[in-house]
């Protein structure tokens, strides 16, 4: 299973409740595809969210994010 760091923009004005709801949608879309969402960090000043993601491959992770409505602006594979 590959490990990636993804970056999402547009989270500067998101409330904690909205973030929790968005992450629930992400998880619901990820699990059936074998994608696991790891630790995440939110930088409110820049509006960027960073998250560790484990999945079978880059294409699967991108597909899951697109389906959830939260596509990453960057997806970088972390060498094992």
Secondary structure, 3 states (H helix, E strand, C coil): CEEEEEEECCCCCCCHHHHHHHHHHHHHHHHCCCCEEEEEEEECCCCEEEEEEEECCHHHHHHHHHHHCCCCCEEEECCC
